[in-house]
Amino acid sequence: MKIVVIGGTGLIGSQLVSRLDSLGHEVIAASPTSGVNAVTGEGLAAALADADVVVDVANSPSFEDAAVLAFFEAGSRNLLAAEAVAGVRHHVALSVVGTERLQGSGYFRAKLAQERLIEVSPIPYTIVRATQFFEFMGGIANTSTREDVVWLSPAAMQPMASADVAEALADAVLAAPVNGMIEIAGPERAPLAEFVGTWLGQTDDPRAVAVDPAAPYFGVEIDDASLTPGPAARIMPTRFDEWLARHLPTQVAA
Ligand SMILES: NC(=O)c1ccc[n+]([C@@H]2O[C@H](COP(=O)([O-])OP(=O)(O)OC[C@H]3O[C@@H](n4cnc5c(N)ncnc54)[C@H](OP(=O)(O)O)[C@@H]3O)[C@@H](O)[C@H]2O)c1
């Protein structure tokens, strides 16, 4: 099967490409680095020729409201149009659990716009919504910092390892389109402040942590339902402490 991974050089894309490649598929890692730009359309027709499946795991270089909306709208429109011409049989896209509950954020308005374009296009599709990646804990801390204090919500989250995201995505790529949404999540549900606080502690980060129910997540006040998946979610196995032990071996052993 020929599979084109848009954003194939990224955190998720590179692991997905390796996994599909090791299963014997013809996999193209497509991104601006290799001359394929979903936003401008450059290189898309050539990359998609004879493709069976296209996976969109690209991410916007800017999270500014207008820029991120333009990225996901233009990228999705161009991709879906090029897929129709190439006769692609399945479009798989990675989105985020709770997207419709986070619409106070420009990033999540852009992800919802991406999902809507996929849903109304004639290309059979699967949208895989993942929870926050363990690799993203530092990013959450940075966007939550004011004057060296990290302000964190005690609302629940259920984050997951990016390797588990890639595994679940690969399964979706190799299955028939569901023409709907699949949710995937990690095995543990705990306060956001606990996950991010643990990450800060394990990386010897000097910033103080303050827990505040009003602390926004990317500009949005959240509760226990905001970031957590529904009961039908596929639960992937890697726990946060296992992941930390593998990724931060010296700190965890100390
Ligand atoms: N962070 C989270 O916790 C989380 C949770 C759930 C879902 N997600 C979703 O996961 C997806 C992937 O995230 P990631 O962290 O793996 O991204 P990433 O590591 O930032 O990688 C971004 C990828 O997008 C490519 N790209 C940038 N501009 C492009 C363009 N104009 N056309 C085509 N490709 C372009 C980059 O290519 P170059 O290397 O060539 O620049 C790179 O391969 C995103 O859609 C995000 O919404 C994230």
The ligand as an SDF file (V2000), in Angstrom:
LIG
                    3D

 48 52  0  0  0  0  0  0  0  0999 V2000
    0.8420   18.2270   21.1380 N   0  0  0  0  0  0  0  0  0  0  0  0
   -0.1300   17.4320   21.5650 C   0  0  0  0  0  0  0  0  0  0  0  0
   -0.1830   17.0880   22.7600 O   0  0  0  0  0  0  0  0  0  0  0  0
   -1.1850   16.9570   20.5930 C   0  0  0  0  0  0  0  0  0  0  0  0
   -2.2290   16.1830   21.0700 C   0  0  0  0  0  0  0  0  0  0  0  0
   -3.1490   15.6600   20.1640 C   0  0  0  0  0  0  0  0  0  0  0  0
   -3.0020   15.9200   18.8000 C   0  0  0  0  0  0  0  0  0  0  0  0
   -1.9720   16.7200   18.3590 N   0  0  0  0  0  0  0  0  0  0  0  0
   -1.8380   16.9470   16.9030 C   0  0  0  0  0  0  0  0  0  0  0  0
   -0.7270   16.1930   16.4310 O   0  0  0  0  0  0  0  0  0  0  0  0
   -0.3490   16.7060   15.1540 C   0  0  0  0  0  0  0  0  0  0  0  0
    1.1440   16.5430   14.9500 C   0  0  0  0  0  0  0  0  0  0  0  0
    1.8530   17.1800   15.9570 O   0  0  0  0  0  0  0  0  0  0  0  0
    3.4400   17.0030   16.1160 P   0  0  0  0  0  0  0  0  0  0  0  0
    3.7550   17.4340   17.5200 O   0  0  0  0  0  0  0  0  0  0  0  0
    3.8830   15.6470   15.6430 O   0  0  0  0  0  0  0  0  0  0  0  0
    3.9820   18.1140   15.0980 O   0  0  0  0  0  0  0  0  0  0  0  0
    5.4890   18.6180   14.9030 P   0  0  0  0  0  0  0  0  0  0  0  0
    6.4750   17.7100   15.5640 O   0  0  0  0  0  0  0  0  0  0  0  0
    5.5080   20.0800   15.2390 O   0  0  0  0  0  0  0  0  0  0  0  0
    5.7010   18.4520   13.3290 O   0  0  0  0  0  0  0  0  0  0  0  0
    5.0490   19.3070   12.4330 C   0  0  0  0  0  0  0  0  0  0  0  0
    5.1450   18.6970   11.0570 C   0  0  0  0  0  0  0  0  0  0  0  0
    4.3540   19.5110   10.1740 O   0  0  0  0  0  0  0  0  0  0  0  0
    5.1210   19.7340    9.0000 C   0  0  0  0  0  0  0  0  0  0  0  0
    4.6740   20.9420    8.3220 N   0  0  0  0  0  0  0  0  0  0  0  0
    4.8050   22.2310    8.7250 C   0  0  0  0  0  0  0  0  0  0  0  0
    4.3000   23.0660    7.8000 N   0  0  0  0  0  0  0  0  0  0  0  0
    3.8310   22.2660    6.7900 C   0  0  0  0  0  0  0  0  0  0  0  0
    3.2180   22.5320    5.5350 C   0  0  0  0  0  0  0  0  0  0  0  0
    2.9840   23.7880    5.1160 N   0  0  0  0  0  0  0  0  0  0  0  0
    2.8870   21.4860    4.7480 N   0  0  0  0  0  0  0  0  0  0  0  0
    3.1350   20.2060    5.1440 C   0  0  0  0  0  0  0  0  0  0  0  0
    3.7220   19.8930    6.3150 N   0  0  0  0  0  0  0  0  0  0  0  0
    4.0650   20.9220    7.1220 C   0  0  0  0  0  0  0  0  0  0  0  0
    6.5650   19.8340    9.5010 C   0  0  0  0  0  0  0  0  0  0  0  0
    7.4430   19.6680    8.4010 O   0  0  0  0  0  0  0  0  0  0  0  0
    8.9820   20.2100    8.3520 P   0  0  0  0  0  0  0  0  0  0  0  0
    9.7410   19.3640    9.3500 O   0  0  0  0  0  0  0  0  0  0  0  0
    9.4230   19.9910    6.9520 O   0  0  0  0  0  0  0  0  0  0  0  0
    8.9070   21.6710    8.7550 O   0  0  0  0  0  0  0  0  0  0  0  0
    6.5780   18.6620   10.4760 C   0  0  0  0  0  0  0  0  0  0  0  0
    6.7470   17.4560    9.7860 O   0  0  0  0  0  0  0  0  0  0  0  0
   -0.9240   18.1470   15.0940 C   0  0  0  0  0  0  0  0  0  0  0  0
   -1.9230   18.2020   14.1100 O   0  0  0  0  0  0  0  0  0  0  0  0
   -1.5330   18.3670   16.4770 C   0  0  0  0  0  0  0  0  0  0  0  0
   -2.7220   19.1280   16.4150 O   0  0  0  0  0  0  0  0  0  0  0  0
   -1.0630   17.2170   19.2220 C   0  0  0  0  0  0  0  0  0  0  0  0
  1  2  1  0
  2  3  2  0
  2  4  1  0
  4  5  1  0
  4 48  2  0
  5  6  2  0
  6  7  1  0
  7  8  2  0
  8  9  1  0
  8 48  1  0
  9 10  1  0
  9 46  1  0
 10 11  1  0
 11 12  1  0
 11 44  1  0
 12 13  1  0
 13 14  1  0
 14 15  2  0
 14 16  1  0
 14 17  1  0
 17 18  1  0
 18 19  2  0
 18 20  1  0
 18 21  1  0
 21 22  1  0
 22 23  1  0
 23 24  1  0
 23 42  1  0
 24 25  1  0
 25 26  1  0
 25 36  1  0
 26 27  1  0
 26 35  1  0
 27 28  2  0
 28 29  1  0
 29 30  1  0
 29 35  2  0
 30 31  1  0
 30 32  2  0
 32 33  1  0
 33 34  2  0
 34 35  1  0
 36 37  1  0
 36 42  1  0
 37 38  1  0
 38 39  2  0
 38 40  1  0
 38 41  1  0
 42 43  1  0
 44 45  1  0
 44 46  1  0
 46 47  1  0
M  CHG  2   8   1  16  -1
M  END
$$$$
